[in-house]
Amino acid sequence: MITDFHAKYLAHALTKRCAPDSSERLAGAVAGAQVDLNPHQVDAALFAFASPLSKGALLADEVGLGKTIEAGLVIAQRWAERKRRILVIAPSNLRKQWHQELSEKFLLPAVILESKSYNQSLRDGSLQPFEVENAIVICSYQFARTKVSDVQRVPWDLVVIDEAHRLRNVYKPSNVIANTLKNALARKNKLLLTATPLQNSLLELYGLVSFIDEHAFGDVKSFREQFANPGDKRNFEALKERLKPICHRTLRRQVTAYIPYTRRLPLIEEFTPAAGEDRLYQLVSDYLQRDDLQALPSGQRSLMTLVLRKLLASSTFAIAGALNSISHRLKAKLAAHPVATSLEDELSEDFEALDATADEWPADADEEALTGADRAAIAAEIADLESFAKLATSIEHNAKGTALLKVLHLAFAKARQLGGAEKAIIFTESRKTQEYLQRILSESPYAKGVVLFNGTNTDPPSRAIYARWIERHAGSDRVTGSRTADMRSALVDFFRDEGQIMIATEAGAEGINLQFCSLVVNYDLPWNPQRVEQRIGRCHRYGQKHDVVVVNFINRKNEADQRVHRLLSEKFRLFEGVFGASDEVLGAIESGVDFEKRIAAIYQECRRPEQIRAAFDRLQSELSLEIDTAMSRTRQKLLEEFDDEVREKLRVRDEDAKVHLDRHEQRLMRLTRHELDGQATFHDGSSFTLRARPPWANGAAIPSGLYELPRRSGEAHTYRLGHPLGEAVVARAKARPLAPAEVHFDYAGHAGRISILEPFIGRAGWLAASLMTVEALDEAEDHILLAGIADDGEPLGGEVCDRLLTIEAARGGDVAPEAGIVMRLDRLLSESGALIRGGVSKRNARFFEAEADKLDGWADDLKVGLEREIREIDRLVKEARRAAASAVALEDKLAGQKRIKTLEATRNQKRRSLFDAQDRIDAQRAALIAQIEARLEQKVAVAPLFILRWRLA
């Protein structure tokens, strides 16, 4: 049992705002999340908070270390601090994944803003669709750019930018998206995430850092002059020091003590298409290479050709559907009948990755009006398409489908040998191919365990799985109310608990965790390496206990398909090894869509095997140039710390974070048990059953039933500080007025020994608590001040008082302390507060000094640029004098002297302007320093919490 005094203390301890560099600050965010605590992620999140003067941070951990989790911790902490204007900018294909990670792992509400939802918000009367109340906004790079004025108007508390290497060429005026976003987000706090902050040039690093903080370095010219040569050791070390406060990078090899990695094992199944399949492939491929196609919108020909080639490679069933759609559209065009949907919309029903690909695929030239000559061409094209479709529908079996049944038997045997479950995720790019695979598997020994996963899941088996799941989890927090999210959870749960094979379209490659499965089958292999890595990452991820087998198919008759597989395997190392795709290689290609376009161009332009081989040889050579090993070594020296140094830091982080997390959860459950006494049944230290909504909960939506702390079974309401019940419990304890009373602490009944309290057993005295809030540098932190004295006058330090309040106790009658006692307690509290204020002042002085050093560097950089121009003119003067001295003709000598005078006049003018410019830079620096100094002033408020009379027995 605890008392109301304990409860008030616990409520304030749970909600106090902590120092920016304290592990305790993140305890609430971690405790309220469905994530396992990894020390490198805590370290990265605390790095992002390191200084209240910081404009942001660049988190550059290697691929696979969970940068999304790191950012999620930062977001969750900002959310807990009521700083809820948060924007996440990500590649369009990662928006859903972000939504799901925030929802499932951090229990945070988010909305994806795109054209449809933006326009709906306008129709609903919102003048600013980006101003979403109590939800994190997620949008794509392209959408943020097109709505840049809206983005700029919102006073964001935090902007998170994923795959931020897309911004690394922001120093080039030609990079429109990066420069547009930089200007729009200039004064916002930003968190950039990328595994590849530096690929080909140190200027890329300058670009990313300047995107975060324009005062970190001078202009690009001065940066290039000082730092662009990695061989200059003195400047290189100076650059490393200046990057330390803004760039954070951890390597996979440094965290192996915390994260056990398994291997990827490749398994290749070759197949030979039957004569009909081969003939269909050649006919459609030749058709797509025609110069004057009528069927494909000229503005989207490249994109539509890519999609049709992927469907052609997927199955005869997939291409048959597409050919029929195109033929019907051409007939409508010939008859001048309008078609309600676009070809893109029709194809996207089967090829689900189309929308995400189209976002990054530029339009071709506009479509031209139909002419008389076109009509004959259309009629001929319709005939061709109908003949292709007829051939496709006549083919009942695909050689690759037969190969799948064969390789599944081998792959399951391999998984069994490795100790993994006999479960397989099969990826295809086509919904029609998915249906075909379901048919052939329904006639196989695996028939009962097959489940589909796609963008809609309207098939009867999926609907039945969903209905059972909803019934089983009714009343629990597993049910979100979103059919899409709940359907995904239902299908994954079925696959884990009952199924054996999941056949997934690209919808299954994002945002789902299949670590219980260790067999990935790429029935269709994407050309985009990032999408391949995403697929395999569903299984080969943190938490996977077994080696993951990756199955790919190779068409013996298709030279281009064979080369694509070889490129993805050998150059990108996607299918084997411990870590999978190298971040250096994935980062080198900028965007997987760009690489996909290069592959598509080879398929489209090359007709003979020797042309295909030559084109792939050129592509492989270009990739080798892009993946510069010298720059890789530079990155290692510049951004990476010694392994032992990192491991020791992570060990300390691990210990600190676990202590704070355990204490946070214990405090929350002790407080909850006290406040819900008589209204809930407590089962253990982490769960309880609420019988009915408490009458004092002020109308909050609080259902009855089982509650559990996060990271438990998931079959209950997830209880945390941010849950309406948790908020109501804390509010009640905080608001309760407490008159001084006697409290009997039961040390004899306490489990375990607290040596610091033993000298006070059998004694009594007084204890007071106050809440002190210190505001400086636009940050507020709370400190609970505790002071005590024994009846014989011996003072109790803050740690003794804190430990005393961990002991169970019973409340006695009210008491009235004498004025002298109150004065002495106040003096002790004041002394504690003064020590804390001094510590805050020293810490802020360090922040100020670091910021002043940064601004000194910025000012010096700009002066270097100005001095460079004068040195350049000095060089030209010397050259002009030499030329004049060596001139023979009088006219040449006079012309030389005239040039010397002009250059000297320019130099003198530059010198005068240099002094003026240096004065302006110094004034600008002084103004920035003055702004920071004004923010350093501390504002202190102290509120009394309670006084009690203690007895320890």
Buried (B, 14 or more C-beta within 10 A) or exposed (E): EBBBBBBBBBBBBBBBBBBBBBBBBBBBBBBBBBBBBBBBBBBBBBBBBBBBBBBBBBBBBBBBBBBBBBBBBBBBBBBBBEBBBBBBBBBBBBBBBBBBBBBBBBBBBBBBBBEEBBEEBEEEEBEEBBBBEEBBBBBBBBBBBBBBEBBBEBEBBBBBBBBBBBBBBBBEEEBEBBBBBBEBBEEBBBBBBBBBBBBBBBBBBBBBBBBBBBBBBBBBBBBBBBBBEBEEEEBBEBBBEBBEBBBBBBBBEBBEEBBEBBBBBBBEBEBEBBEBBBBBBEBBBEBBBEEEBBBBBBBBBBBBBBBBBBBBBBBBBBBBBBBBBBBBBBBEBBEEEEEEEEBBEBBBBBBBBBBBBBBBBEEBEEEEEEEEEBEEBBEEBBEBBBEBBEBBBEBEEBBBBEBBBEBBEEBBEBBEEBEBBBBBBBBBBBBBBBBBBBEBBEEEEBEEBBBBBBBEBEBEBBEEBBEEBBEEBEEBBBBEEEEBBBBBBBBBBBBBEEBBBBBBBBBBBBBBBBBBBBBBBBBBBBBBBBBBBBBBBBBBBBEBEBBBBBBBBBBEBBBBBBBBBEBBBEBBBBBEBBBBBBBBBBBBBBBBBEBBBBBBBBBBEBEEEEBBBEBBEEBBEEBEEBBBEEBBEBBEEBBBBEEEEBBEBBEEBBEBBBEBBEBBBBBBBBBBBBBBEEBBEBEEEBBBEBEEBBEEBEEEEBBBEBBBBBBBEBEBBBBBBBBBBBBBBBBBBBEBEBEBBBBBBBBEEEEEEEEBBEEBEEBBBBBBBBBBBBBBBEBBBBBBBBBBBBEEEEBBBBEBBBBBBBBBBEBBEEBEBEEEBBEBBBEBBBEBBEEBBEEBEEBBEEBBEBBBEBBEBBBBBBBBBBBBBBEEBBEBBEEBBEBBEEBEEEEEBEBBBEBBEEBBEBBEEBBEBBEEBBEEBEEBBEEBBEEBEEBBEEEBEBEBBBBBBBBBE
